[in-house]
Amino acid sequence: MTGAVPAGEREHGPVIVLAYPGSGASDLHHLLGRSQDLCCTSGTGLLPLCEIAAAAWQRIEGRDGALTPLALASMRALTGGLMSVAQATLGGSRWCEIAFSPPEGAEIFLELYPAAKVVCLHRSCAEVVRAGVLAYPWGIAGTAFAAFAPAFPASPAAAIAAFWASRTEQLLQFEEAHSGSSLRVRHEDLAGEPSQTADAISAFLDLALPGAGILARGEDDAAADGLGEFPADQVPAPLLARVNKLQDLFGYPAIA
């Protein structure tokens, strides 16, 4: 985990979790949901809305680059209203969104709310592929992985691995650009060292997370074990090298 900020420099802004399908976001959602301070939502589309609204303002105002004060005020009114409705319905003093969209929307959200904190959730490629194959046993058409299928028509595993590499690289770039506002969390640490990981998240968010406990091993995890070894022979050599380089960066073993 990286990106912790000294307590004296933190403010109690909104919380964003940047995740992706197969990353185990439900476990982190469950952990954060234990805090009475957070209003936890998932996949509302608010971050993509920020991206769309920013692009519209730039087209209307005929300018690129930083958003104008008028655009920022308008977008804060829109997003603030949505967050307020969620909090009124679910409770909690701080909005927390589990987002599965690419990080671009979070970039704009930080322009709107500089005090926001972002947790970037990662998981090993092999586990994400297993989760994807288990969730979509009849094929990945119509899923978040589908855009990578044309390049790997004979192997859903390779397509999901390519998705993982792309999203992981995007998250790494975001973390580098926003080191003071982001925290890296591995799902493996959340599952294997729940108390220490919960403490790190609590410190980063300046938030109490009672009773971290040990995450239960679910039926999906057990079923994934039955899928056997990762089919590395289905992954082209250039993609395999790219994946293993990223695996090594996170301390994960090579997949072949």
Secondary structure, 3 states (H helix, E strand, C coil): CCCCCCHHHCCCCCEEEECCCCCCHHHHHHHHCCCCCEEEEECCCHHHHHHHHHHHHHHHHCCCCCCCHHHHHHHHHHHHHHHHHHHHHHCCCEEEEEECCCCHHHHHHHHHCCCCEEEEEECCHHHHHHHHHHHCCCCCCCCCCHHHCCCCCCCHHHHHHHHHHHHHHHHHHHHHHCCCCEEEEEHHHHHHCHHHHHHHHHHHHCCCCCCCCCCCCCHHHHHHHCCCCCCHHHCCHHHHHHHHHHHHHCCCCCCC
